[in-house]
Amino acid sequence: MFGSRAFFGYTTPPDGRTWWFARLDATELTQRMRPEHWRHRVLDAFRDDSGPAAEIVAATGDDIVGSNSYDIPTTPKWHNGTMVLAGDAAHAASPAAAQGASMALEDAVALARCLGAHGDLRKAFDAYESLRREPTEETVAASSRMSNGGTRSPTGPS
């Protein structure tokens, strides 16, 4: 959900717990915040917004952690000939993109196909990177643009 000052995402699995994250447009955290300070900071970001974000955050106990989140647009080297990166290790998008698991699964399928098609690891890894680099970097860049610091621009989609 795009709020006026932050982006909020949540899910509730069948067991009834709720997992959530908030992407705040804020300065870099340099030290761990106490749970009550993080909760206050997130609540403040959603105080004027409709939707369940503030209610969900207020109902959260002390099992809350604030940390920095990044889109990592590119990783210069995906393999060294004997080891290869996949998923977030190769191309991390913030949770706001909701694409991390899909990109990792696409990586796994592409990597498996490349390993099956090439007898040499280096050639298989080169082929995998060649297939996956451009689409994943485009997705991470779109995530960064979409997040826009956690809020929609005044001229953005409604």
C-alpha positions as CSV (number, residue, x, y, z in Angstrom):
1,M,0.0,0.0,0.0
2,F,1.3,3.4,-0.9
3,G,0.8,5.8,2.0
4,S,1.4,9.6,2.0
5,R,4.8,9.1,3.6
6,A,5.7,5.4,3.3
7,F,5.0,2.1,1.6
8,F,3.5,-0.8,3.6
9,G,3.1,-4.5,2.8
10,Y,1.6,-7.3,4.8
11,T,0.4,-10.9,4.6
12,T,-1.5,-13.1,7.0
13,P,-0.9,-16.8,6.6
14,P,-3.5,-19.4,7.7
15,D,-2.1,-19.6,11.3
16,G,-3.4,-16.0,11.9
17,R,0.0,-14.2,12.4
18,T,0.6,-11.1,10.4
19,W,3.9,-10.4,8.8
20,W,4.5,-6.8,7.6
21,F,7.2,-4.4,6.4
22,A,7.3,-0.7,5.9
23,R,9.5,1.2,3.5
24,L,10.1,4.6,4.9
25,D,11.6,7.6,3.1
26,A,14.1,8.3,5.9
27,T,17.7,8.7,6.7
28,E,20.0,5.7,6.8
29,L,19.8,3.8,10.1
30,T,23.3,3.5,11.6
31,Q,22.4,1.6,14.7
32,R,19.6,-0.7,15.8
33,M,16.5,1.0,17.2
34,R,14.6,-0.2,20.2
35,P,11.3,-1.8,19.2
36,E,9.1,0.9,20.7
37,H,11.1,3.6,18.9
38,W,10.8,1.8,15.6
39,R,7.0,1.2,16.1
40,H,6.6,4.9,16.9
41,R,8.5,5.9,13.8
42,V,6.4,3.6,11.5
43,L,3.1,4.6,13.2
44,D,4.0,8.3,12.6
45,A,4.6,7.5,8.9
46,F,1.0,6.1,8.5
47,R,-0.9,8.3,11.0
48,D,-2.8,10.2,8.3
49,D,-3.4,7.3,5.9
50,S,-6.5,5.2,5.5
51,G,-6.0,1.4,5.5
52,P,-4.9,-1.1,8.0
53,A,-1.2,-0.1,8.3
54,A,-1.3,1.9,11.5
55,E,-3.6,-0.7,13.2
56,I,-1.4,-3.6,12.2
57,V,1.8,-1.8,13.4
58,A,0.1,-0.8,16.7
59,A,-0.9,-4.4,17.4
60,T,2.6,-5.7,16.9
61,G,4.5,-6.7,20.0
62,D,8.1,-6.2,20.8
63,D,9.2,-8.7,18.1
64,I,9.9,-5.8,15.6
65,V,13.1,-4.9,13.9
66,G,13.9,-1.8,12.0
67,S,16.7,-1.9,9.4
68,N,17.8,-0.5,6.1
69,S,16.4,-1.9,2.8
70,Y,18.0,-1.5,-0.5
71,D,17.5,-2.2,-4.2
72,I,20.8,-3.5,-5.5
73,P,20.6,-2.8,-9.2
74,T,23.6,-4.8,-10.3
75,T,26.2,-7.2,-9.1
76,P,29.4,-7.0,-11.2
77,K,30.2,-10.7,-11.1
78,W,27.6,-13.5,-10.8
79,H,30.1,-16.5,-10.8
80,N,33.7,-17.4,-10.4
81,G,33.6,-20.6,-12.5
82,T,32.8,-22.9,-9.7
83,M,30.2,-21.0,-7.7
84,V,27.2,-19.0,-8.9
85,L,24.9,-16.4,-7.4
86,A,21.1,-16.6,-7.8
87,G,18.1,-14.7,-6.4
88,D,18.8,-11.9,-4.0
89,A,22.5,-12.7,-3.8
90,A,22.7,-11.7,-7.5
91,H,20.0,-9.0,-7.8
92,A,18.2,-7.8,-4.7
93,A,15.0,-5.8,-5.0
94,S,13.3,-4.3,-2.0
95,P,10.2,-6.1,-0.6
96,A,8.1,-3.4,-2.2
97,A,8.7,-5.0,-5.6
98,A,7.1,-8.3,-4.5
99,Q,9.4,-10.0,-7.1
100,G,12.2,-11.6,-5.0
101,A,10.8,-15.1,-4.9
102,S,9.7,-15.1,-8.5
103,M,13.1,-13.9,-9.8
104,A,14.8,-16.5,-7.6
105,L,12.6,-19.3,-9.1
106,E,13.2,-18.0,-12.6
107,D,16.9,-18.0,-11.9
108,A,16.7,-21.6,-10.7
109,V,14.9,-22.8,-13.8
110,A,17.3,-20.9,-16.1
111,L,20.3,-22.2,-14.2
112,A,19.1,-25.8,-14.3
113,R,18.5,-25.5,-18.1
114,C,22.0,-24.0,-18.6
115,L,23.6,-26.7,-16.5
116,G,21.8,-29.4,-18.6
117,A,22.8,-27.8,-21.9
118,H,26.5,-27.2,-21.1
119,G,29.0,-29.8,-19.9
120,D,31.3,-27.1,-18.6
121,L,30.3,-25.1,-15.4
122,R,31.9,-21.9,-16.6
123,K,29.9,-22.0,-19.9
124,A,26.7,-22.9,-18.1
125,F,27.2,-20.0,-15.6
126,D,28.0,-17.6,-18.4
127,A,24.9,-18.7,-20.3
128,Y,22.7,-18.4,-17.2
129,E,24.0,-14.9,-16.4
130,S,23.5,-13.9,-20.0
131,L,19.9,-15.0,-19.9
132,R,19.0,-13.5,-16.5
133,R,21.1,-10.3,-16.0
134,E,19.1,-7.9,-18.1
135,P,15.6,-8.9,-17.0
136,T,16.5,-8.9,-13.3
137,E,18.2,-5.6,-13.5
138,E,15.2,-4.1,-15.3
139,T,12.9,-5.5,-12.5
140,V,15.1,-4.0,-9.7
141,A,15.2,-0.6,-11.5
142,A,11.4,-0.7,-11.8
143,S,11.1,-1.6,-8.1
144,S,13.2,1.4,-7.2
145,R,11.1,3.8,-9.5
146,M,7.9,2.3,-8.2
147,S,8.8,2.7,-4.5
148,N,9.7,6.4,-5.0
149,G,10.8,6.6,-1.4
150,G,7.6,4.7,-0.3
151,T,5.0,7.2,-1.6
152,R,3.3,7.9,-4.8
153,S,4.2,11.1,-6.6
154,P,1.4,13.7,-6.8
155,T,1.1,12.9,-10.6
156,G,1.5,9.1,-10.2
157,P,-1.2,6.5,-10.6
158,S,-4.0,6.6,-8.2
